[in-house]
Amino acid sequence: MKKFLLALCVLSVPCSSVAGWFGPDNYEDCILENSKGVDSDVAARLVHNACRKKFPTDEEIRMKKICDDMKTLSFEEAKKRYPDVGFFDCTQMITD
């Protein structure tokens, strides 16, 4: 019984060998996995957009945090806190 419980515990611990079983782990794998059979630019763009949304770049994550913070600030406060970020930088985030 102890051996059975030990085996059960060992097998229930996730390991890196099963990492890809439930979908891609990064942007590149997402593109490769979802581009199979894609034969048009429109479909390729949809795959790209879906994968980028699932796996954003570090810069996109940073901008999303800034834009979310800017929504809570007055125009003057936002301008002081984020002088290098323009209004249109965040409007693009809203439309995506």
HELIX and SHEET records of a PDB file:
HELIX    1   1 LYS A    2  SER A   12  1                                  11    
HELIX    2   2 SER A   16  VAL A   18  5                                   3    
HELIX    3   3 TYR A   27  ASN A   34  1                                   8    
HELIX    4   4 ASP A   41  LYS A   54  1                                  14    
HELIX    5   5 ASP A   58  MET A   70  1                                  13    
HELIX    6   6 PHE A   75  ARG A   81  1                                   7    
HELIX    7   7 PHE A   87  THR A   95  1                                   9    
END                                                                             
